[in-house]
Amino acid sequence: MKKATIFLILFSIFGFITAQSTDNQLQTIKTVKGNALSADPNGNLYVVDGPLLYKFDSEGRFLHKYSNFLWGDITSIDVDNPLKIMVFYKNESQILFLDKNLIPLMEPLDLYANNFKNIQLATYSTDNTIWLYDAVLQDLINVNFQLKELSRNHLSMGNFNPTQFFSIKEKQLIMFNPATGVVFFDAFGTYLKTIALPTECPRISMDANSTYLYFIKSATNSTTDTNDTSRTQFMYYDYLIMDAHQICELENAGSTSAPLFSKNNVWYIDTGARIQKIEFIE
């Protein structure tokens, strides 16, 4: 465990509290490595490492593990409902729902067998349905848990190759298209707007209960650090007022997964695929 000097902006119920040159604890989860992170509304952390899914509490203590090597790597997870966690396997066209202990709740949903082909992205909606994105047809498809099609919208958008899919509290959908930015759709899958982030970034993360998008700026080499570490700015962007701020600086942050801000902690994956946690000390 070591100290890190952080320039941060803390969120509070009443607004923003700015603190500078604060000593915060930098910790490493040494038991696992990963390539993607998510956090549920309770502050629990979920780490994806290929076909493996790990769950930790907000202090970084191991809770549960799930794996299915027959289906290969996990494409994405949706943990906004910690009692009904969605796991998507793009290569096998399968969706699985797990309970809070990472135990399957039901039989898997076979997309391909139900004629939903070329599904690149999937997300669990706040109205208890599932949204799919067909990358070949460029269709947004809404289905129920019997994979009955409820609606289908053709997007007809140029230069559109989204890499992430979210459902947010306003009963809207967000798709992150690195070439253009964050694309918003209404509850019916109708295009609303695109917001270009103020800097290029490979991935974003978000909190479904807020209006914040989290991302990192490109890393720059520090010439003053005796360890010659790479430092990256961790930013948040309020998509309602279109305002961006820096939360803190990260050392040796990887680019495969955007960092998370959850329960006064920042979680990120470093260039060695290790899970790092910065705990802000009040």
VOPAPA-828939 format. One record per residue (C-alpha): residue number from 1; x, y, z; residue in three letters. Coordinates in pm, 1 decimal, padded with zeros to 6 digits. Example, Ala and Ser with C-alpha at 12.3 -4.5 7.8 and 13.67 -1.06 7.14 Angstrom:
2
+-----+----------+----------+----------+------+
!  nr !        X !        Y !        Z ! rest !
+-----+----------+----------+----------+------+
!   1 !  01230.0 ! -00450.0 !  00780.0 !  ALA !
!   2 !  01367.0 ! -00106.0 !  00714.0 !  SER !
+-----+----------+----------+----------+------+
This chain:
282
+-----+----------+----------+----------+------+
!  nr !        X !        Y !        Z ! rest !
+-----+----------+----------+----------+------+
!   1 !  00000.0 !  00000.0 !  00000.0 !  MET !
!   2 !  00132.4 !  00344.2 ! -00086.4 !  LYS !
!   3 !  00028.0 !  00706.2 ! -00079.6 !  LYS !
!   4 ! -00082.2 !  00895.0 ! -00388.8 !  ALA !
!   5 ! -00129.9 !  01268.8 ! -00421.9 !  THR !
!   6 ! -00454.8 !  01324.2 ! -00604.5 !  ILE !
!   7 ! -00631.0 !  01626.8 ! -00747.6 !  PHE !
!   8 ! -00995.9 !  01536.9 ! -00720.6 !  LEU !
!   9 ! -01350.8 !  01652.4 ! -00721.2 !  ILE !
!  10 ! -01576.1 !  01472.7 ! -00476.8 !  LEU !
!  11 ! -01947.8 !  01448.0 ! -00536.0 !  PHE !
!  12 ! -02194.0 !  01527.9 ! -00258.3 !  SER !
!  13 ! -02569.2 !  01551.3 ! -00227.9 !  ILE !
!  14 ! -02544.9 !  01928.4 ! -00206.1 !  PHE !
!  15 ! -02302.4 !  01990.1 ! -00490.3 !  GLY !
!  16 ! -01928.1 !  01963.5 ! -00539.4 !  PHE !
!  17 ! -01654.7 !  01963.0 ! -00279.3 !  ILE !
!  18 ! -01309.6 !  02028.4 ! -00421.6 !  THR !
!  19 ! -01003.0 !  01895.9 ! -00242.7 !  ALA !
!  20 ! -00642.7 !  01927.7 ! -00354.9 !  GLN !
!  21 ! -00319.0 !  01753.6 ! -00258.4 !  SER !
!  22 ! -00509.9 !  01496.0 ! -00056.0 !  THR !
!  23 ! -00334.5 !  01180.4 !  00060.9 !  ASP !
!  24 ! -00538.9 !  00882.5 ! -00053.1 !  ASN !
!  25 ! -00476.8 !  00512.6 ! -00026.8 !  GLN !
!  26 ! -00376.6 !  00327.4 ! -00344.8 !  LEU !
!  27 ! -00447.7 ! -00043.6 ! -00314.0 !  GLN !
!  28 ! -00412.4 ! -00339.1 ! -00548.8 !  THR !
!  29 ! -00635.5 ! -00645.7 ! -00566.7 !  ILE !
!  30 ! -00358.9 ! -00902.0 ! -00599.5 !  LYS !
!  31 ! -00572.4 ! -01213.0 ! -00636.6 !  THR !
!  32 ! -00709.0 ! -01148.3 ! -00987.6 !  VAL !
!  33 ! -00639.9 ! -00963.1 ! -01308.8 !  LYS !
!  34 ! -00899.4 ! -00833.2 ! -01550.8 !  GLY !
!  35 ! -00990.6 ! -00664.5 ! -01875.4 !  ASN !
!  36 ! -01318.7 ! -00491.5 ! -01779.0 !  ALA !
!  37 ! -01481.6 ! -00342.2 ! -01468.6 !  LEU !
!  38 ! -01835.7 ! -00260.6 ! -01356.2 !  SER !
!  39 ! -01988.6 ! -00143.3 ! -01027.6 !  ALA !
!  40 ! -02346.2 ! -00189.1 ! -00906.9 !  ASP !
!  41 ! -02550.4 !  00072.0 ! -00714.0 !  PRO !
!  42 ! -02435.9 ! -00084.5 ! -00384.4 !  ASN !
!  43 ! -02070.4 ! -00021.2 ! -00466.0 !  GLY !
!  44 ! -01982.6 ! -00384.3 ! -00535.4 !  ASN !
!  45 ! -01711.6 ! -00431.7 ! -00797.6 !  LEU !
!  46 ! -01730.5 ! -00680.0 ! -01085.5 !  TYR !
!  47 ! -01416.4 ! -00783.7 ! -01270.9 !  VAL !
!  48 ! -01425.7 ! -00959.7 ! -01607.4 !  VAL !
!  49 ! -01120.8 ! -01161.8 ! -01705.6 !  ASP !
!  50 ! -01199.9 ! -01341.8 ! -02030.9 !  GLY !
!  51 ! -01452.9 ! -01617.1 ! -01937.3 !  PRO !
!  52 ! -01428.5 ! -01536.7 ! -01564.8 !  LEU !
!  53 ! -01646.5 ! -01298.6 ! -01364.3 !  LEU !
!  54 ! -01549.0 ! -01196.2 ! -01011.0 !  TYR !
!  55 ! -01748.9 ! -00999.1 ! -00754.9 !  LYS !
!  56 ! -01587.8 ! -00795.3 ! -00476.2 !  PHE !
!  57 ! -01740.1 ! -00568.6 ! -00214.0 !  ASP !
!  58 ! -01666.0 ! -00195.4 ! -00201.9 !  SER !
!  59 ! -01356.1 ! -00262.3 !  00010.0 !  GLU !
!  60 ! -01211.2 ! -00502.4 ! -00245.5 !  GLY !
!  61 ! -01292.9 ! -00821.2 ! -00053.9 !  ARG !
!  62 ! -01370.8 ! -01123.4 ! -00271.5 !  PHE !
!  63 ! -01733.9 ! -01238.9 ! -00266.4 !  LEU !
!  64 ! -01822.1 ! -01465.6 ! -00559.7 !  HIS !
!  65 ! -01697.7 ! -01605.1 ! -00889.9 !  LYS !
!  66 ! -01868.3 ! -01730.5 ! -01207.7 !  TYR !
!  67 ! -01722.4 ! -01893.0 ! -01517.9 !  SER !
!  68 ! -01838.1 ! -02071.7 ! -01831.1 !  ASN !
!  69 ! -01542.4 ! -02175.9 ! -02043.9 !  PHE !
!  70 ! -01766.8 ! -02341.7 ! -02305.6 !  LEU !
!  71 ! -01890.6 ! -02001.1 ! -02423.0 !  TRP !
!  72 ! -01554.4 ! -01830.1 ! -02428.7 !  GLY !
!  73 ! -01491.7 ! -01472.6 ! -02322.7 !  ASP !
!  74 ! -01759.9 ! -01253.3 ! -02169.6 !  ILE !
!  75 ! -01841.0 ! -00962.8 ! -02401.7 !  THR !
!  76 ! -02018.0 ! -00739.9 ! -02149.2 !  SER !
!  77 ! -02209.9 ! -00740.5 ! -01822.6 !  ILE !
!  78 ! -02491.4 ! -00522.2 ! -01691.1 !  ASP !
!  79 ! -02501.2 ! -00487.1 ! -01311.8 !  VAL !
!  80 ! -02740.7 ! -00194.3 ! -01266.3 !  ASP !
!  81 ! -02977.2 ! -00443.6 ! -01101.3 !  ASN !
!  82 ! -02747.7 ! -00635.9 ! -00860.8 !  PRO !
!  83 ! -03017.4 ! -00900.7 ! -00812.5 !  LEU !
!  84 ! -03040.4 ! -00968.8 ! -01185.9 !  LYS !
!  85 ! -02700.4 ! -00942.3 ! -01351.8 !  ILE !
!  86 ! -02691.1 ! -00978.5 ! -01729.0 !  MET !
!  87 ! -02393.2 ! -01149.0 ! -01895.2 !  VAL !
!  88 ! -02360.1 ! -01130.8 ! -02274.8 !  PHE !
!  89 ! -02150.6 ! -01368.6 ! -02485.7 !  TYR !
!  90 ! -02132.6 ! -01220.2 ! -02835.9 !  LYS !
!  91 ! -01941.4 ! -01505.0 ! -03001.6 !  ASN !
!  92 ! -02192.1 ! -01765.8 ! -02883.5 !  GLU !
!  93 ! -02500.5 ! -01539.7 ! -02911.0 !  SER !
!  94 ! -02598.5 ! -01616.9 ! -02552.3 !  GLN !
!  95 ! -02739.2 ! -01404.1 ! -02269.9 !  ILE !
!  96 ! -02737.2 ! -01528.9 ! -01912.5 !  LEU !
!  97 ! -02882.7 ! -01375.8 ! -01596.0 !  PHE !
!  98 ! -02717.0 ! -01430.6 ! -01257.7 !  LEU !
!  99 ! -02833.2 ! -01359.5 ! -00903.8 !  ASP !
! 100 ! -02638.5 ! -01161.0 ! -00643.4 !  LYS !
! 101 ! -02425.1 ! -01469.3 ! -00571.4 !  ASN !
! 102 ! -02342.9 ! -01510.0 ! -00942.3 !  LEU !
! 103 ! -02562.6 ! -01818.6 ! -00970.7 !  ILE !
! 104 ! -02774.6 ! -01854.1 ! -01289.0 !  PRO !
! 105 ! -03133.9 ! -01743.4 ! -01239.3 !  LEU !
! 106 ! -03276.6 ! -01907.5 ! -01551.1 !  MET !
! 107 ! -03188.7 ! -02096.1 ! -01864.6 !  GLU !
! 108 ! -02966.4 ! -01898.7 ! -02102.5 !  PRO !
! 109 ! -03128.0 ! -01703.1 ! -02385.2 !  LEU !
! 110 ! -03004.5 ! -01829.7 ! -02722.9 !  ASP !
! 111 ! -03018.9 ! -01534.1 ! -02959.6 !  LEU !
! 112 ! -02903.8 ! -01715.1 ! -03272.2 !  TYR !
! 113 ! -03154.6 ! -01998.0 ! -03229.2 !  ALA !
! 114 ! -03428.1 ! -01734.0 ! -03211.6 !  ASN !
! 115 ! -03314.7 ! -01571.2 ! -03537.2 !  ASN !
! 116 ! -03133.8 ! -01277.6 ! -03378.9 !  PHE !
! 117 ! -02807.4 ! -01291.5 ! -03567.7 !  LYS !
! 118 ! -02505.9 ! -01059.9 ! -03578.7 !  ASN !
! 119 ! -02585.1 ! -00918.3 ! -03234.2 !  ILE !
! 120 ! -02285.6 ! -00708.4 ! -03137.2 !  GLN !
! 121 ! -02416.7 ! -00538.4 ! -02820.7 !  LEU !
! 122 ! -02681.9 ! -00604.8 ! -02557.7 !  ALA !
! 123 ! -02807.8 ! -00426.7 ! -02247.9 !  THR !
! 124 ! -03070.1 ! -00486.0 ! -01979.4 !  TYR !
! 125 ! -03329.5 ! -00209.6 ! -01983.5 !  SER !
! 126 ! -03477.3 ! -00028.7 ! -01685.8 !  THR !
! 127 ! -03823.3 ! -00146.6 ! -01801.0 !  ASP !
! 128 ! -03721.9 ! -00512.7 ! -01754.8 !  ASN !
! 129 ! -03666.5 ! -00587.1 ! -02121.0 !  THR !
! 130 ! -03351.6 ! -00647.2 ! -02325.5 !  ILE !
! 131 ! -03211.2 ! -00428.6 ! -02602.1 !  TRP !
! 132 ! -03000.5 ! -00580.1 ! -02880.2 !  LEU !
! 133 ! -02796.1 ! -00419.1 ! -03156.3 !  TYR !
! 134 ! -02764.1 ! -00599.9 ! -03489.7 !  ASP !
! 135 ! -02440.9 ! -00465.5 ! -03638.7 !  ALA !
! 136 ! -02510.0 ! -00592.0 ! -03993.1 !  VAL !
! 137 ! -02867.0 ! -00463.1 ! -04025.0 !  LEU !
! 138 ! -02790.0 ! -00164.5 ! -03800.9 !  GLN !
! 139 ! -03110.8 ! -00233.5 ! -03608.1 !  ASP !
! 140 ! -03195.9 ! -00161.3 ! -03245.0 !  LEU !
! 141 ! -03417.7 ! -00445.6 ! -03125.1 !  ILE !
! 142 ! -03617.9 ! -00465.9 ! -02802.2 !  ASN !
! 143 ! -03714.4 ! -00813.7 ! -02676.2 !  VAL !
! 144 ! -03868.7 ! -00969.1 ! -02366.2 !  ASN !
! 145 ! -03736.3 ! -01263.3 ! -02167.0 !  PHE !
! 146 ! -03895.1 ! -01511.5 ! -02406.8 !  GLN !
! 147 ! -03701.0 ! -01336.8 ! -02686.9 !  LEU !
! 148 ! -04023.5 ! -01212.2 ! -02838.4 !  LYS !
! 149 ! -03953.0 ! -00903.7 ! -03046.8 !  GLU !
! 150 ! -04127.8 ! -00596.7 ! -02906.7 !  LEU !
! 151 ! -03989.4 ! -00330.0 ! -03138.4 !  SER !
! 152 ! -03722.9 ! -00275.2 ! -03403.7 !  ARG !
! 153 ! -03565.6 !  00051.5 ! -03519.1 !  ASN !
! 154 ! -03334.7 !  00086.4 ! -03818.9 !  HIS !
! 155 ! -03070.0 !  00351.1 ! -03750.2 !  LEU !
! 156 ! -02925.3 !  00441.1 ! -04093.8 !  SER !
! 157 ! -02626.7 !  00614.2 ! -03935.7 !  MET !
! 158 ! -02298.4 !  00659.2 ! -04118.1 !  GLY !
! 159 ! -01961.6 !  00593.1 ! -03954.5 !  ASN !
! 160 ! -02140.0 !  00399.9 ! -03679.5 !  PHE !
! 161 ! -01960.0 !  00112.9 ! -03508.0 !  ASN !
! 162 ! -02057.7 !  00132.8 ! -03138.7 !  PRO !
! 163 ! -01853.7 ! -00056.6 ! -02883.0 !  THR !
! 164 ! -02063.9 ! -00008.0 ! -02568.1 !  GLN !
! 165 ! -02435.0 ! -00007.2 ! -02483.2 !  PHE !
! 166 ! -02605.2 !  00130.6 ! -02168.2 !  PHE !
! 167 ! -02957.0 !  00180.9 ! -02035.9 !  SER !
! 168 ! -02997.9 !  00489.5 ! -01815.5 !  ILE !
! 169 ! -03245.8 !  00603.1 ! -01554.2 !  LYS !
! 170 ! -03435.5 !  00840.1 ! -01784.7 !  GLU !
! 171 ! -03551.3 !  00523.7 ! -01969.5 !  LYS !
! 172 ! -03314.0 !  00614.5 ! -02246.6 !  GLN !
! 173 ! -03036.0 !  00425.8 ! -02417.7 !  LEU !
! 174 ! -02674.4 !  00525.9 ! -02471.7 !  ILE !
! 175 ! -02435.4 !  00378.8 ! -02725.3 !  MET !
! 176 ! -02069.7 !  00477.1 ! -02732.1 !  PHE !
! 177 ! -01938.6 !  00516.5 ! -03084.5 !  ASN !
! 178 ! -01567.4 !  00605.7 ! -03059.1 !  PRO !
! 179 ! -01568.2 !  00777.2 ! -03398.2 !  ALA !
! 180 ! -01838.9 !  01030.0 ! -03307.9 !  THR !
! 181 ! -01907.6 !  01016.2 ! -02933.7 !  GLY !
! 182 ! -02198.5 !  00920.7 ! -02708.9 !  VAL !
! 183 ! -02523.9 !  00853.9 ! -02895.7 !  VAL !
! 184 ! -02858.9 !  00887.9 ! -02715.4 !  PHE !
! 185 ! -03187.4 !  00712.2 ! -02796.7 !  PHE !
! 186 ! -03528.4 !  00735.8 ! -02630.7 !  ASP !
! 187 ! -03716.3 !  00448.6 ! -02465.4 !  ALA !
! 188 ! -03845.6 !  00338.8 ! -02806.9 !  PHE !
! 189 ! -03504.1 !  00325.4 ! -02970.7 !  GLY !
! 190 ! -03546.5 !  00650.5 ! -03162.4 !  THR !
! 191 ! -03231.0 !  00855.1 ! -03215.3 !  TYR !
! 192 ! -03213.6 !  01171.7 ! -03003.3 !  LEU !
! 193 ! -02866.0 !  01325.9 ! -03020.5 !  LYS !
! 194 ! -02491.2 !  01268.4 ! -03023.0 !  THR !
! 195 ! -02251.9 !  01425.0 ! -02773.6 !  ILE !
! 196 ! -01884.6 !  01437.7 ! -02866.3 !  ALA !
! 197 ! -01666.5 !  01397.6 ! -02558.5 !  LEU !
! 198 ! -01411.3 !  01677.5 ! -02505.8 !  PRO !
! 199 ! -01120.7 !  01442.7 ! -02570.6 !  THR !
! 200 ! -01052.6 !  01119.4 ! -02754.3 !  GLU !
! 201 ! -01102.1 !  00810.6 ! -02539.3 !  CYS !
! 202 ! -01122.3 !  00437.6 ! -02614.9 !  PRO !
! 203 ! -01385.0 !  00347.7 ! -02352.7 !  ARG !
! 204 ! -01631.9 !  00511.1 ! -02116.4 !  ILE !
! 205 ! -01803.7 !  00403.7 ! -01795.7 !  SER !
! 206 ! -02111.3 !  00544.8 ! -01628.7 !  MET !
! 207 ! -02337.3 !  00539.0 ! -01327.3 !  ASP !
! 208 ! -02694.6 !  00456.6 ! -01426.2 !  ALA !
! 209 ! -02822.8 !  00657.6 ! -01128.9 !  ASN !
! 210 ! -02648.7 !  00981.4 ! -01229.1 !  SER !
! 211 ! -02583.7 !  01193.4 ! -01536.3 !  THR !
! 212 ! -02207.4 !  01137.4 ! -01534.2 !  TYR !
! 213 ! -01996.2 !  00969.6 ! -01799.1 !  LEU !
! 214 ! -01644.6 !  00870.6 ! -01695.6 !  TYR !
! 215 ! -01345.9 !  00852.3 ! -01927.2 !  PHE !
! 216 ! -00972.0 !  00905.5 ! -01943.6 !  ILE !
! 217 ! -00751.2 !  01130.5 ! -02149.2 !  LYS !
! 218 ! -00459.8 !  00986.0 ! -02339.1 !  SER !
! 219 ! -00169.1 !  00905.1 ! -02110.7 !  ALA !
! 220 !  00135.7 !  01132.2 ! -02104.6 !  THR !
! 221 !  00477.5 !  01040.2 ! -01975.9 !  ASN !
! 222 !  00578.8 !  01222.2 ! -01662.8 !  SER !
! 223 !  00929.3 !  01372.8 ! -01679.6 !  THR !
! 224 !  00933.0 !  01460.0 ! -01310.3 !  THR !
! 225 !  00842.4 !  01119.0 ! -01171.4 !  ASP !
! 226 !  01155.5 !  00931.8 ! -01070.4 !  THR !
! 227 !  00982.1 !  00603.0 ! -01155.4 !  ASN !
! 228 !  00900.6 !  00732.7 ! -01505.6 !  ASP !
! 229 !  00537.9 !  00626.4 ! -01471.5 !  THR !
! 230 !  00263.4 !  00708.8 ! -01716.5 !  SER !
! 231 ! -00007.4 !  00939.4 ! -01583.0 !  ARG !
! 232 ! -00360.2 !  00966.4 ! -01714.4 !  THR !
! 233 ! -00632.2 !  01217.0 ! -01632.8 !  GLN !
! 234 ! -00954.9 !  01057.2 ! -01509.3 !  PHE !
! 235 ! -01247.7 !  01278.7 ! -01608.0 !  MET !
! 236 ! -01622.1 !  01294.7 ! -01560.4 !  TYR !
! 237 ! -01866.6 !  01456.8 ! -01800.0 !  TYR !
! 238 ! -02217.9 !  01567.4 ! -01703.1 !  ASP !
! 239 ! -02423.0 !  01500.6 ! -02015.8 !  TYR !
! 240 ! -02711.2 !  01724.7 ! -01903.3 !  LEU !
! 241 ! -02510.6 !  02043.7 ! -01866.7 !  ILE !
! 242 ! -02225.2 !  01930.8 ! -02096.6 !  MET !
! 243 ! -01952.2 !  02007.1 ! -01847.4 !  ASP !
! 244 ! -01628.5 !  01812.1 ! -01792.9 !  ALA !
! 245 ! -01399.1 !  01801.1 ! -01489.7 !  HIS !
! 246 ! -01095.1 !  01607.7 ! -01377.5 !  GLN !
! 247 ! -01139.2 !  01371.5 ! -01084.0 !  ILE !
! 248 ! -00781.9 !  01258.3 ! -01034.8 !  CYS !
! 249 ! -00465.2 !  01139.9 ! -01201.3 !  GLU !
! 250 ! -00403.5 !  00768.2 ! -01246.9 !  LEU !
! 251 ! -00069.1 !  00593.6 ! -01272.3 !  GLU !
! 252 ! -00016.0 !  00341.0 ! -01552.9 !  ASN !
! 253 ! -00385.2 !  00316.5 ! -01644.4 !  ALA !
! 254 ! -00466.8 !  00062.9 ! -01915.5 !  GLY !
! 255 ! -00694.1 !  00144.9 ! -02208.3 !  SER !
! 256 ! -00908.2 ! -00171.0 ! -02225.2 !  THR !
! 257 ! -01155.5 ! -00051.0 ! -01961.0 !  SER !
! 258 ! -01261.4 !  00292.4 ! -01844.6 !  ALA !
! 259 ! -01208.4 !  00361.1 ! -01471.3 !  PRO !
! 260 ! -01506.0 !  00368.9 ! -01234.4 !  LEU !
! 261 ! -01610.7 !  00611.3 ! -00961.7 !  PHE !
! 262 ! -01817.1 !  00426.2 ! -00700.1 !  SER !
! 263 ! -01884.8 !  00484.2 ! -00330.6 !  LYS !
! 264 ! -01595.9 !  00730.8 ! -00291.8 !  ASN !
! 265 ! -01357.4 !  00489.5 ! -00463.7 !  ASN !
! 266 ! -01190.6 !  00498.8 ! -00802.8 !  VAL !
! 267 ! -01127.9 !  00158.1 ! -00957.3 !  TRP !
! 268 ! -00914.1 !  00105.8 ! -01265.0 !  TYR !
! 269 ! -00713.5 ! -00155.4 ! -01451.6 !  ILE !
! 270 ! -00346.0 ! -00076.2 ! -01494.0 !  ASP !
! 271 ! -00119.9 ! -00166.7 ! -01785.7 !  THR !
! 272 ! -00038.7 ! -00497.7 ! -01613.1 !  GLY !
! 273 ! -00411.5 ! -00591.9 ! -01598.8 !  ALA !
! 274 ! -00405.0 ! -00548.7 ! -01219.2 !  ARG !
! 275 ! -00706.8 ! -00399.9 ! -01041.0 !  ILE !
! 276 ! -00622.8 ! -00077.6 ! -00862.6 !  GLN !
! 277 ! -00832.6 !  00110.4 ! -00610.0 !  LYS !
! 278 ! -00795.2 !  00469.0 ! -00492.0 !  ILE !
! 279 ! -00988.3 !  00532.7 ! -00173.1 !  GLU !
! 280 ! -01049.1 !  00897.7 ! -00100.5 !  PHE !
! 281 ! -00989.2 !  00974.6 !  00266.7 !  ILE !
! 282 ! -01214.5 !  01236.3 !  00416.9 !  GLU !
+-----+----------+----------+----------+------+
